[in-house]
């Protein structure tokens, strides 16, 4: 039940999604209206972060939509913050309830490496990748920085005198600023990065002018930008983000960096194939529901759904890529 599991395991996971689709077709229904009520009476959702960030938003959105769709009888959310999500990962490793999902993503892949976590993503059961979104780099409204070039130039001059906040160390936010500095020829040891396990804490530091800049998902900062509380300098995707029209991507501002943050869910590594199939079908139906489509739109999240063997393969490749990136920008050796 790990990422290096056998071809048989991959086949079973792929079959779970296929069976779900065939069953719905045979019944003449859609994923959003299929009768899944009662299959899972109570779902436990672990959010490995404090309230207020993207993982918390994802977990609570799943909780609301799964119960609204009557796919589960009830769903609870448990926040376990700290260590870039690896505290939550450690909790999942000992979880005995098979009806458990943990929200995770790109941030955790990096945090496992930077925190030298004993609990590994490879030891979980991959269920699905759900969403992805670009990041946005912002500064307080009163900041003298009017462009990404202004910020980078000041870091060149002051080094650690310029503090950047974002999510936990080794996560997408940390990697992004590391890649920006590397692309501009600035040494990794010039970076003063202050990471928080919850989006609310990093936002408070930014609004309180305790740091010079912040990085987070577009969905977490868009309203603050629109309200004029912070100023966006750049987004990290390949194109402008619909939620922040007019804010140019880094690559269009002379910085050759593109990065999007993905989120997904995994289950305990101890669950069997029947339990894996049940959870995979449940999340597949959620992804195809009208409620989830609305959630994606409301949060400015892009649908990046992958399940079963495809998500398994994606995770294996992403872990390798993140290790390489963290080494290149000096975050791990």
LOBASE-305478 format. One record per residue (C-alpha): residue number from 1; z, y, x. Coordinates in pm, whole numbers, plus 50000, padded with zeros to 5 digits. Layout:
BEGIN
k=NUM&w=Z&v=Y&u=X
...
***
This chain:
BEGIN
k=1&w=50000&v=50000&u=50000
k=2&w=49935&v=50230&u=50290
k=3&w=49631&v=50421&u=50406
k=4&w=49543&v=50142&u=50647
k=5&w=49563&v=49881&u=50373
k=6&w=49292&v=49621&u=50318
k=7&w=48951&v=49650&u=50156
k=8&w=49095&v=49458&u=49861
k=9&w=49345&v=49739&u=49804
k=10&w=49066&v=50000&u=49804
k=11&w=48865&v=49792&u=49558
k=12&w=49158&v=49768&u=49318
k=13&w=49215&v=50144&u=49327
k=14&w=48848&v=50215&u=49262
k=15&w=48846&v=49963&u=48981
k=16&w=49140&v=50137&u=48816
k=17&w=48935&v=50450&u=48760
k=18&w=48630&v=50253&u=48650
k=19&w=48829&v=50045&u=48402
k=20&w=48978&v=50358&u=48253
k=21&w=48635&v=50509&u=48201
k=22&w=48487&v=50189&u=48052
k=23&w=48780&v=50145&u=47816
k=24&w=48744&v=50497&u=47683
k=25&w=48371&v=50457&u=47636
k=26&w=48414&v=50129&u=47450
k=27&w=48660&v=50293&u=47216
k=28&w=48424&v=50580&u=47151
k=29&w=48682&v=50832&u=47271
k=30&w=48724&v=51081&u=47550
k=31&w=48983&v=51097&u=47824
k=32&w=49156&v=51383&u=47649
k=33&w=49203&v=51210&u=47314
k=34&w=49249&v=50847&u=47418
k=35&w=49567&v=50683&u=47294
k=36&w=49780&v=50666&u=47604
k=37&w=50105&v=50760&u=47433
k=38&w=50382&v=50515&u=47503
k=39&w=50226&v=50362&u=47816
k=40&w=50468&v=50564&u=48030
k=41&w=50777&v=50661&u=47834
k=42&w=50923&v=50878&u=48107
k=43&w=50750&v=51018&u=48414
k=44&w=50939&v=51150&u=48716
k=45&w=50757&v=51427&u=48906
k=46&w=50891&v=51516&u=49250
k=47&w=50805&v=51867&u=49373
k=48&w=50887&v=51872&u=49745
k=49&w=50948&v=52248&u=49752
k=50&w=51166&v=52515&u=49599
k=51&w=51059&v=52675&u=49270
k=52&w=50791&v=52941&u=49269
k=53&w=50514&v=52808&u=49491
k=54&w=50188&v=52624&u=49436
k=55&w=50339&v=52275&u=49440
k=56&w=50595&v=52380&u=49182
k=57&w=50322&v=52534&u=48964
k=58&w=50121&v=52214&u=48992
k=59&w=50413&v=51986&u=48905
k=60&w=50522&v=52190&u=48606
k=61&w=50165&v=52226&u=48481
k=62&w=50128&v=51847&u=48495
k=63&w=50459&v=51810&u=48311
k=64&w=50345&v=52042&u=48032
k=65&w=49992&v=51903&u=47994
k=66&w=50086&v=51534&u=48012
k=67&w=50344&v=51576&u=47738
k=68&w=50116&v=51801&u=47530
k=69&w=49843&v=51536&u=47553
k=70&w=50100&v=51272&u=47454
k=71&w=50012&v=51071&u=47762
k=72&w=50381&v=51032&u=47840
k=73&w=50688&v=51038&u=47621
k=74&w=50861&v=51284&u=47853
k=75&w=50829&v=51415&u=48207
k=76&w=51090&v=51566&u=48435
k=77&w=51041&v=51778&u=48747
k=78&w=51275&v=51747&u=49044
k=79&w=51256&v=52013&u=49318
k=80&w=51349&v=51895&u=49668
k=81&w=51277&v=52178&u=49909
k=82&w=51276&v=52204&u=50284
k=83&w=51095&v=52087&u=50596
k=84&w=50746&v=52153&u=50463
k=85&w=50778&v=51891&u=50193
k=86&w=50901&v=51614&u=50419
k=87&w=51246&v=51614&u=50255
k=88&w=51071&v=51527&u=49931
k=89&w=50860&v=51270&u=50112
k=90&w=51178&v=51105&u=50239
k=91&w=51309&v=51092&u=49882
k=92&w=50986&v=50928&u=49763
k=93&w=51021&v=50664&u=50034
k=94&w=51342&v=50540&u=49870
k=95&w=51235&v=50591&u=49507
k=96&w=51279&v=50280&u=49289
k=97&w=51124&v=50416&u=48967
k=98&w=50757&v=50308&u=48965
k=99&w=50671&v=50584&u=48715
k=100&w=50705&v=50852&u=48981
k=101&w=50452&v=51096&u=49120
k=102&w=50503&v=51342&u=49402
k=103&w=50298&v=51659&u=49434
k=104&w=50165&v=51705&u=49787
k=105&w=49863&v=51835&u=49973
k=106&w=49721&v=51993&u=50285
k=107&w=50053&v=52162&u=50362
k=108&w=50236&v=51831&u=50379
k=109&w=49974&v=51672&u=50604
k=110&w=50048&v=51934&u=50866
k=111&w=50424&v=51946&u=50809
k=112&w=50459&v=51573&u=50869
k=113&w=50320&v=51630&u=51219
k=114&w=50505&v=51951&u=51306
k=115&w=50837&v=51818&u=51175
k=116&w=50784&v=51476&u=51338
k=117&w=50876&v=51323&u=51003
k=118&w=50992&v=50963&u=50998
k=119&w=50850&v=50935&u=50646
k=120&w=50471&v=50935&u=50651
k=121&w=50201&v=51000&u=50392
k=122&w=50042&v=50677&u=50513
k=123&w=50337&v=50491&u=50360
k=124&w=50279&v=50626&u=50008
k=125&w=50036&v=50510&u=49739
k=126&w=49756&v=50767&u=49698
k=127&w=49680&v=50845&u=49333
k=128&w=49454&v=51151&u=49316
k=129&w=49350&v=51481&u=49468
k=130&w=49361&v=51740&u=49191
k=131&w=49277&v=52093&u=49299
k=132&w=49181&v=52321&u=49582
k=133&w=49191&v=52696&u=49629
k=134&w=49123&v=52949&u=49903
k=135&w=49405&v=53139&u=50066
k=136&w=49442&v=53516&u=50073
k=137&w=49589&v=53731&u=50348
k=138&w=49780&v=54031&u=50214
k=139&w=49994&v=54318&u=50340
k=140&w=50251&v=54538&u=50161
k=141&w=50098&v=54823&u=49963
k=142&w=50250&v=55073&u=50210
k=143&w=50108&v=54895&u=50516
k=144&w=49894&v=55093&u=50761
k=145&w=49658&v=54794&u=50789
k=146&w=49342&v=54862&u=50594
k=147&w=49140&v=54566&u=50725
k=148&w=49181&v=54227&u=50885
k=149&w=49063&v=54386&u=51210
k=150&w=49357&v=54630&u=51197
k=151&w=49602&v=54341&u=51167
k=152&w=49443&v=54133&u=51442
k=153&w=49428&v=54432&u=51676
k=154&w=49799&v=54498&u=51625
k=155&w=49882&v=54135&u=51698
k=156&w=49681&v=54161&u=52021
k=157&w=49890&v=54463&u=52117
k=158&w=50237&v=54368&u=51988
k=159&w=50226&v=53989&u=51984
k=160&w=50541&v=53856&u=51819
k=161&w=50625&v=54209&u=51708
k=162&w=50399&v=54143&u=51408
k=163&w=50553&v=53892&u=51165
k=164&w=50341&v=53685&u=50927
k=165&w=50498&v=53494&u=50638
k=166&w=50373&v=53204&u=50431
k=167&w=50454&v=52848&u=50340
k=168&w=50630&v=52596&u=50560
k=169&w=50550&v=52553&u=50928
k=170&w=50241&v=52344&u=50991
k=171&w=50100&v=52403&u=50644
k=172&w=49775&v=52564&u=50533
k=173&w=49907&v=52921&u=50567
k=174&w=50034&v=52858&u=50919
k=175&w=49715&v=52681&u=51022
k=176&w=49501&v=52963&u=50882
k=177&w=49665&v=53240&u=51085
k=178&w=49657&v=53012&u=51390
k=179&w=49283&v=52961&u=51344
k=180&w=49228&v=53335&u=51297
k=181&w=49404&v=53413&u=51624
k=182&w=49219&v=53134&u=51806
k=183&w=48884&v=53262&u=51674
k=184&w=48971&v=53609&u=51805
k=185&w=49078&v=53484&u=52146
k=186&w=49450&v=53546&u=52094
k=187&w=49695&v=53296&u=52248
k=188&w=49892&v=53079&u=52007
k=189&w=50221&v=53190&u=52162
k=190&w=50155&v=53545&u=52035
k=191&w=50212&v=53431&u=51677
k=192&w=50536&v=53515&u=51497
k=193&w=50514&v=53301&u=51183
k=194&w=50802&v=53289&u=50933
k=195&w=50764&v=52999&u=50692
k=196&w=50939&v=52941&u=50361
k=197&w=50945&v=52629&u=50144
k=198&w=50905&v=52830&u=49822
k=199&w=50645&v=53092&u=49735
k=200&w=50906&v=53319&u=49581
k=201&w=51090&v=53355&u=49913
k=202&w=50782&v=53451&u=50112
k=203&w=50678&v=53700&u=49845
k=204&w=51025&v=53859&u=49852
k=205&w=51003&v=53900&u=50229
k=206&w=50662&v=54062&u=50191
k=207&w=50760&v=54299&u=49910
k=208&w=51077&v=54388&u=50097
k=209&w=50870&v=54490&u=50403
k=210&w=51057&v=54238&u=50616
k=211&w=50722&v=54108&u=50745
k=212&w=50391&v=54277&u=50820
k=213&w=50160&v=54034&u=50636
k=214&w=50163&v=53725&u=50419
k=215&w=49938&v=53432&u=50341
k=216&w=49934&v=53217&u=50029
k=217&w=49702&v=53071&u=49771
k=218&w=49490&v=53315&u=49574
k=219&w=49660&v=53199&u=49254
k=220&w=50005&v=53294&u=49386
k=221&w=49916&v=53646&u=49505
k=222&w=49635&v=53754&u=49271
k=223&w=49862&v=53923&u=49016
k=224&w=50056&v=54104&u=49288
k=225&w=49726&v=54233&u=49429
k=226&w=49606&v=54347&u=49087
k=227&w=49940&v=54520&u=49023
k=228&w=49904&v=54713&u=49349
k=229&w=50220&v=54568&u=49502
k=230&w=50027&v=54414&u=49793
k=231&w=49682&v=54476&u=49940
k=232&w=49444&v=54188&u=50009
k=233&w=49257&v=54197&u=50339
k=234&w=49057&v=53873&u=50324
k=235&w=49019&v=53537&u=50155
k=236&w=48974&v=53210&u=50343
k=237&w=48708&v=53037&u=50133
k=238&w=48333&v=53031&u=50195
k=239&w=48271&v=53296&u=49926
k=240&w=48466&v=53560&u=49736
k=241&w=48736&v=53428&u=49503
k=242&w=48666&v=53505&u=49133
k=243&w=49029&v=53611&u=49087
k=244&w=48994&v=53873&u=49362
k=245&w=48645&v=54022&u=49332
k=246&w=48548&v=54248&u=49618
k=247&w=48779&v=54085&u=49873
k=248&w=48550&v=53952&u=50143
k=249&w=48587&v=53610&u=50308
k=250&w=48697&v=53602&u=50670
k=251&w=48358&v=53478&u=50781
k=252&w=48192&v=53782&u=50624
k=253&w=48426&v=54005&u=50826
k=254&w=48333&v=53861&u=51163
k=255&w=48601&v=53587&u=51182
k=256&w=48444&v=53241&u=51181
k=257&w=48715&v=53060&u=50983
k=258&w=48690&v=52882&u=50646
k=259&w=48987&v=52694&u=50497
k=260&w=49076&v=52581&u=50145
k=261&w=49409&v=52434&u=50040
k=262&w=49405&v=52114&u=49833
k=263&w=49681&v=51955&u=49625
k=264&w=49721&v=51606&u=49486
k=265&w=49972&v=51341&u=49388
k=266&w=50097&v=51020&u=49547
k=267&w=50333&v=50749&u=49426
k=268&w=50596&v=50536&u=49600
k=269&w=50449&v=50296&u=49853
k=270&w=50641&v=50010&u=49694
k=271&w=50457&v=50004&u=49360
k=272&w=50226&v=49715&u=49276
k=273&w=49860&v=49716&u=49174
k=274&w=49932&v=49719&u=48800
k=275&w=50156&v=50022&u=48836
k=276&w=49900&v=50193&u=49059
k=277&w=49633&v=50136&u=48797
k=278&w=49852&v=50281&u=48520
k=279&w=49926&v=50600&u=48715
k=280&w=49566&v=50641&u=48826
k=281&w=49438&v=50608&u=48470
k=282&w=49698&v=50856&u=48347
k=283&w=49601&v=51122&u=48602
k=284&w=49229&v=51059&u=48545
k=285&w=49274&v=51123&u=48172
k=286&w=49476&v=51435&u=48248
k=287&w=49197&v=51566&u=48470
k=288&w=48944&v=51522&u=48189
k=289&w=49158&v=51690&u=47922
k=290&w=49099&v=52033&u=47771
k=291&w=49460&v=52126&u=47849
k=292&w=49408&v=52067&u=48221
k=293&w=49079&v=52259&u=48219
k=294&w=49271&v=52555&u=48077
k=295&w=49542&v=52513&u=48341
k=296&w=49282&v=52522&u=48619
k=297&w=49128&v=52839&u=48479
k=298&w=49461&v=53013&u=48421
k=299&w=49578&v=52942&u=48778
k=300&w=49245&v=53010&u=48952
k=301&w=49239&v=52654&u=49083
k=302&w=48912&v=52473&u=49156
k=303&w=48880&v=52117&u=49029
k=304&w=48866&v=51888&u=49334
k=305&w=48940&v=51557&u=49164
k=306&w=48924&v=51236&u=49367
k=307&w=49101&v=50914&u=49273
k=308&w=49150&v=50564&u=49404
k=309&w=48953&v=50459&u=49710
k=310&w=48783&v=50799&u=49742
k=311&w=49117&v=50980&u=49768
k=312&w=49244&v=50711&u=50004
k=313&w=48948&v=50771&u=50239
k=314&w=48978&v=51147&u=50209
k=315&w=49347&v=51136&u=50307
k=316&w=49277&v=50919&u=50610
k=317&w=49012&v=51162&u=50734
k=318&w=49218&v=51473&u=50656
k=319&w=49522&v=51349&u=50846
k=320&w=49305&v=51298&u=51153
k=321&w=49143&v=51642&u=51120
k=322&w=49475&v=51822&u=51073
k=323&w=49626&v=51654&u=51378
k=324&w=49330&v=51775&u=51583
k=325&w=49353&v=52130&u=51445
k=326&w=49729&v=52155&u=51503
k=327&w=49680&v=52047&u=51862
k=328&w=49396&v=52295&u=51920
k=329&w=49597&v=52592&u=51795
k=330&w=49910&v=52491&u=51984
k=331&w=50136&v=52385&u=51696
k=332&w=50180&v=52029&u=51824
k=333&w=50124&v=51863&u=52157
***
